[in-house]
Every structure is written in structure tokens, then in C-alpha cells.
Amino acid sequence: MVAGQVPDDSSRHDLDALWRATQDTLKASVPESTFRLWLEPLRVAGAGAGVLYLTAPEGIRAWAERRYSALIAEALANAGGSLHEVVFTAGGAGMEAVEALEGPELNPHYTFDRFVIGDGNRIAHGAALAVAEAPSEAYNPLFLHGPPGLGKTHLLGAIANYLRTNAPALSVRYTTAESFTNEFVGALKSAGSDGFKARYRDIDVLLIDDVQFLEGKPATEEEFFHTFNALYESGSQLVLSADRIPSELSSLAARLRDRFEWGLTVPIEPPNLATRLTVLRRLVQEAGVEIADTEALNELANRIDANVRQLHGALTRVLAHASLMARPLSSELIAEVIPRGRSAKATSVEEIQQRVAEGFGISRAELVGSSRAATPLRARQVAIFLTRELTDLSLPQIGRLYGGRDHSTVLNSLRRVEAGLTDDQELAERVQELRGAIHNPVDERR
């Protein structure tokens, strides 16, 4: 297979088998907690020219690449075959050396059993399970809405995984509105719109995430309108998610918003303290981490109250610090790593940019500008890192807010700061100080 070529079914099977053998070797080479936290989430994106391309969740990719690339390559060599090098990719638009597999990769861990039920998501969970058990008979369409990081993608993935296990005869497609748009544009450029229509209209279940991404894209919106109609009229199941209720997607045509409300519309709300504690206990148990301080998780749950994604990210940061400094996971460590203050959901990019600019002694214009001088460049990298950490923005969205920079530039900034936090004590202290300033700003009226 040449670089950039998507594996066919047979070669994909071979890659999966090779990766399973590699993981078996890795599992025997590191502590169980290390494997579960940093290596088990890795996924194969493709292969070519002797290189195995891996993807990983944003929160662990840089660390896994920096600390375990050599170990993975060694385990890969022991597993046999012609692959001898490991390269981490961001997946999707960020991949250059290897083409992404068709559509977003479906996380096998997104199951109903692993979904933590609380007061804010109980109805959404029940509706999603009903759809999985009886597609097109329960709620059609099912529309889930709520802020990022609350479990919408998990529930869509759980439906897809449930159906692929229990109803393999059904054709199921999970994608995002962004991927739908990219595929549609690509089909138009290659004069392959008929193939595109066949992929999306001749199926039994379509799950599409983040439909708010269709706003401002009239051609894609028109195509999705006809796709929706074709599937609905043929009796296929539709499940959609967005960050708002359909009526608030004001840039979409009214006819499409109306269709989103034909079935059941269900909100997902931020988790309460009890739910956050349950999530943390499960994550810690799965990571194989022992906690002597019984108040530690309660402390973390009280400090992060925005969403499950940020809660998971905060725990990952704490575990990384505990590993680096050979310290137990304790309330004291959490207090050092995760500042107490306002919820991260209240943090604006403008506030982050202003605080970082002040901390580095430059103007906000210099921060987001094109200067490659050492101080503005470092400040910009730190601001991008904190924006990724403290908000729910995607990498392309962050890039647009920092002078229109592309996805790869943002990713490079994240990796440089993440590497510096381990090797540069001065940088680590400065980032920690800026976190505190952002969470607990001085009241300028005093």
C-alpha cells in the first residue's frame, strides 16, 4: 500500500490484527494503568511506505507521541510485518501523509453501558436506547441538543455500536455535519455526486453530529434537506445533534428547522455533582489508579462543573502531573493543578487573550498578529494552549480567532506548549499563573 491510500477491507483486517498484536506486547511492557490511560485509546488510521499512522484523542495525543512512540515502534516490529515506523496524526483535515478512513472513526468505547446517567441526561439516554432497540419505530427523527462535552456524541456512537452488534443487517452511517460538508464538496469537485447520494440515501440509519455546522452553507444545506427527505420518506431512522434547539439555528432554512422538530427533541444538561463524581470514579477505575485520599475526587468534581469532556481533561492533567512528579493523586495536588474559580464554560477567548498578553507584556494585537519574534510567538502558543484547555472550541475555530491560522499551526502550538510543560519549569509556572489569573481575575473596579 502506498502512502495516502486508504486500506481496503482485507488490508484493513490485516492492520487491525497487527495492531492487536502490538497492543498485546505493549500491555505486557507497561503498568496496567499506563496502558489504559495512554495506549489503549490509540487507533490505527492507516499505513503506507513502512509507516503505521495512529490517531488518539486530543487530550493524550501529544503525551503518547512524545513518551511512547519508540516503545510502540519496538512492539510493532516484534509483531512482524513490513511496518517499522510510527507516526501520530490529528485525523481528518490534519492528515497529510495518509488519507483518513471513510467518515469519522466511531469510538468503540461509546456504548450505553459506559454512559453515566444523571438527572441532566436521563431522558436523552432513554430516548437514544429506544431508538437503538427499535429504529424508525420509536422517535424519528431524534434530535439531541446541548452545549459541547455533555455526551451527545457518546449517545450517537452508542446507537451506532449497538446496531452494528445487534442488528448487523442494517446499514448504519455515523458522521458529522462537517464531514458531510467536506464529502459533498469533494464529490462536486470530482463530479461524483451520484456516488455521494447513494452513500447517504440508501441506508437504514443516519446519525449526524453537530448539525449547526450546516449554517451558512446553502449548497450543503440544500443537499442535506433532500437527503433528510429521502431517508424519512423511505422509513429510515435519523438521529441528529446540535449545540442548540432547532428553532435557534436561525441561519438554517425554516423548512429544515421544521423537519428537525418532527420527532423528539431532547436537551442534555450539565452534570450535577453526583454525576461528576460517578464519571470520575469510573475513569479512575478504568485507568487502574489507586487513590488513598478519599476527598480527592470530590475536590476535582467541585472544581470542574462545566461538562464531562473538561472533567476528563482535568483528570488527565492531574494524572500526568502525579506521574511526572511521582506524587499520589490527592486533594493537594488537584488544588495545585486545577485552579478553583469560575467554571471553564464562562471563560471567553477574549479574556484568555487579554490575560496572556498582559502576562507576557505585549498587546493583544501583537498576540494574534503575524510577528515571529520570540515573545509574541511564545505568548501566542500559550494562549492557544489555554484556549484549547479552557473552552470547547475546535482547532479550526481556535485558528480563526488567532489571526486566521490553520489547523496544523494550532496543533503545533499545542504540542510545543505540552512538551515545554514537562521540560521547562519556568514555562510550567507561567502557564499555571495565567490559569489562575483567568479563573480569578482581579476586580479592576477596586
N, C-alpha and C positions, 0 to 999 in steps of 0.2 A: 504494500500500500504506500502511495506517495504522500508526502506532507500535504495537508489540506483536503485530503479525501475522506469522506465520511465512511465509516465501516459499513459493509453490507451485513446482512443478517448472520452469515456464517462467521465472518471475521469478528463481528461484534461478540458473538458467542465465545470465540477464542480469547478475545480481550477480557471478557468477564471472567473466564476460567483462570486466565493468567493473573488477573488482579486478586481473585480469591486466594490463589496460592501465595501471592505476595503478602496479602494480609495475614495469612496464617503464620508466615515467617515473622512478620512484624509483631504479631500478638505474642509470640514466644520470646521476642527480643526486648520488650519494654514492659514496665509495670502495667497492670490492667487498667488503672486509672488513666495513665498516659495514653494508652491505645484508644480508650473510649472517648477521651476528650479531644485528642489531636489527630488521630489517624483513622479511626473508624468512619468519620464523616466524609472522608475524601472519596471522590467519584472519578471514574475514567471518562474523559471527554473524547478521546480518540488516540490515534497513533500514526506514526509515519517517520520514515528515514531513521529508524532505530530509536525513536523518542516516544515515550509514553506521556500523554498530556493529561494532567489531573486538574480537577476543579475542586473547590472547597467553599464553605460558607465564608462570607466576608470577614466575620469575626475571628476566624482561625487561620485563614489562608497564609498571611504573611509569616506568622509564627511557625506554622507547619513547614513552609518552604524553607525558612531560614534554619530551623533546627533539625529537620528530619529528611531533607532531600537526599543526603548521602546515604542515610540508613535505608530509605525506600529504594534507592538505586541498587544497593547491595542486595536487598531482599528480592528485587526484580530479577537481578542477574541469577540468583540462586534458583528462581522459579523456572529458568530455562527460556528459550526463545531468542529472538533476534533483537529485542529491545534492551537497551543498556543505559539510557539516559532518561531523567525525569524532568519535566517542565510543568510548572503551575500556570494556569491561565485563569483569567477573570470570567471566562464564559461569555456567551452572547456576543455583543458588539466588540468586546475587548479582545477576542481571539483573533490572532493573525496567522499563526503557523498551522492551525488546524481548524477546519470548519466545524461549527457547533453541530451537535446531533439535532435531528429534526425537532423543533419546538423546544420549550424549556424542559429541563430534566425534572422528572417527577420524583420528589424525595420519598423513598420507601418508608421513612420514619413517620410520614404523615398518615396516621391511622386514627380511627375512632378510639382505640384503646389508649393511645398516648395523648389524647386531647384532654386537658384538665378542665373539668366542668365547674363553673361557678355561676353566681347569680346573673352576671352580665352576659353570659353566652349560652345559657341552658336551652333557651328556645331555639337559637341558631343551630346548636348541636343536634337537638331533636329533629329539626326540620331536615338537616343535611342527612342524618341517618335514615329518615323516612324516604328521602329521595333515592338513597343508595339501595335500600331494600326493595323499592318499587318505583323504578324510573318511569316517568311520564304518567304515573298514577297518583302521586301524592300532591306535589306542588310544582307547577310548570308555568312560567319559569320560577326558580328560586333565586331571589336577589338578596345577598348579604351585604350590609354596609356598616362602616365604622372607620375610625382612624387607623393608620398603619400599625402593624405589630400586635394586633389583638387576636389573630387566629383565623382570619378569612381564608388565607392561602392554605393553611393546615386543613380546614374543613373541605375545601375543594379537592385537595390532594387525597384526603381520606375517602371521599366519594369515589374518586378515580381508582384508588388502590383497592377499595372494597369490591368494586365492579370487576376489576381485572382478575381478582381472585375468585369471586363467587359467581360471576356471570361472564366468563371468558368469550362467549359467543357474541356479546355486544361489542360494537366498535365505539371506543371511548377516546376522546381527544381533550387534553388539558392544554391550555395556552394562556398567554397574557394578551391584553389589547395591544401592547407594544409589539409583541412578536407577530400578532395577526397583521398589524400595520406593515411591519417590515417584510413579511412574506408577500403581502398584497402588492406592495411597491416593487419588490423583486420580480413578481410574476408579470406585472405590467411591462417592466423593462425587458424581460426575456420573452414577451409575447406568449406567456404560459398561463393566462388567466383561467383557461378551461380546467387545467390540472389543479389549480388553486381552489376553484369552486367545487371540484369533485372531492378534494380532501376535507372540505369543511361542510359540505351539504349532504354527503352520502354517509352519514354516521348516525349512531343511535343516541349518543350523549356528548354534548359540548359543554365544557367548563371553561369559562374565560374570566381571568382575573383583571382587576384594575380597569374597568371599562371607562373610567373617567379619562383615560389616555386617548380616547377617540375624539375628545373635544378639540375643535379647531382643525380637524382633518376631514373636510367634507367628502372627499372621494372615498376614503376608507369607511367613513360613517355610512355612506350610501351602500357600499358593498356589504357591510355588516347588517344593515337593515334588510337587505334581500336574503342574506344568509339566515338571519333570525326567522324571517317569514317562512323560508323553505323548510327549516327544521321544525318549526312549530306546527306547520300545516301537515307535515309528514308524521307527526306524533313523537318526534324525538325530544329528549329531555334537555333543557337549558338551565345551567346554573351560572350566575354572574356575581361579581363582587365589585364594589367601588368604595371610595372613601366618603361618599355622601349618599343621601337618599336620591332616587331618580329625579324628583322634582327640582333638586338643587343642582343638577347637571345642566345648567342653563344654556351652555353653548351647544348642547346636542339638540337636534331637531325634536320638536314636540312629539312627532309620531314614534320616534324611537324611545323617548322617555315614557310614553304611554305604554308601550309594549313591555318595558321593564316591570311595570306595575300590574301586569295581567295576572300574575300568580301570587306568590307570597313574598313580601318584603320584610326582612328581619334585621334589626340592629344588633351589633356586637359592641358591648360597652367595656370600658377599662376594668381590669380585675380588682376585686376588693382585697383587703389584707389577707384573709383566709385563703383565697385562691392563689395569691402571690406566694404565700408560704408553701402551699401544696406544689406549685410549679418548681420552686427552689429545691424542695426535698426530693422531688423526682429527678431533677437534673443532677443533684449531688449523688444520689443513689446510682444513677446510670454511669456517672463518672468514676464510681468506686472510691469516693473521697470520704474519709472519716473525719467527723467534727467533734472535738471534745467540748467546745464552747456551745452550749445549747442555745444561747441567745444570739449567736452569730447570724443565723438565717433570718431571725426576726428583725435584727438590725438592718440587714440588707433589704428585706421586704418593705421596711418603713422608709428607707431612703430612695427607693425606686418605685414610683407608683404610677408611671405613665402607661407602660404596656409590657407584654411578655417578652417581646424582642429585646427591649432595652434591659429588662431584668436578666435575660440570658447573657447579654453582652457584659453587664456589670459583674455577674458571677464569673464569667470567663476571665475578665481583667483581674479579679481578686485571686482566682486560682493561679493565674500566671505569675502574679506578684508573690504568692505563697511559695510557688515552685522556685522562682528566681532567688528569693531571699531565705529559702529553707525555713519558713515560718509556718505555723499551723494556721488554718483558716479560723479566725477569731473576730470578735466584735471590734477589737482594737485595730486589726489590720483593715477591716472594712471601713472603719472611720478614717483611716489614712488614705485609702484608695478611692473611696466613693464619698465625695463631699455631701454633707446634709444641706438641704436648701430647697428651692423651688423645684417642682417636677421638671424633668427634661422636656416635657411636652410644651412648656411655656417659654422655652428658650428660642429666641429668634436668631436668624443668621446675621442680621444687622448688629445685634448685641454682641455676638461672638466676634465679628469683625472689629467692632469698636474696641472691645476689651483687649484683643490680641494686638491691635495696632498701638494702643496705649502702652501695653506691656513691653513692646519692642521699640517704643519711641519713634514711631513713624505715623504718617497719616493713613486714614482708611483708603484714600485714593491710591497711595503707594502700595498698600496691601493687595488690592485687587488689580493693580496695573500690570505693566509688562516688564518692569525692572527685574534684571537678573542679578543685581547686587546682592551680596551675601545676606544682609539683614532683612530686606524686604522678601527675598526668596525664602529664607527660613521662617519668617513670620507667616508667610502665605501657606507654607506647608503645615505649620502648626494649626493655623486657622481652619484649613481644610480638614485636618485630622479631627479637630474638636467639633466641626460642623457635622462630620460623619457620625461621631460618637454621641452628640447631644441632640440630634434631630433625626427625623425619619426620611430625609431626602435621599434620593438615589444618586449614584455617581454622576450621571449626566446632568441632573438638576443642580448638583453642587458646582459642577464645572461652569454652568451658565452664570452662576452667581459670583464666580471668581474670574471675571473678565472673559467669559466665553471659552474657557479651556475645555479640552476634550476629555473623554472618559479615561484614556490612558495616562494623561497628565495628572488627573486627580488620583488615580490608583498609585502612580509613582510617588506622589506626595505622602500618601498614607503609608506606603511601605518604608519610606525614608524615616518618617517620624517613629513608626513602630520599631524599626531597627535601632534608632537612636535612644529610645526609652530604655533599652536594655544595656547599651554601651556608653551612654553619655549621661552621667549623673546630673550635670548642670541642666541639660535639656529636660530630663525627667522632673526635676524640681520646678522648672519654669512652667511646664505643662500642668503640673499639679496646682501651682499658684494661680494659673489662669482659670482652671476649672473652678477653684474657689471663688475667684473674682466674678465669674459668670453666674455661678449659683447664688452668691451672696454679695451683690453689688452694693457699694456704698451709697447711701441715700444722699444725693447731691444737693438736696434742699437744706441739709443741716449746715 
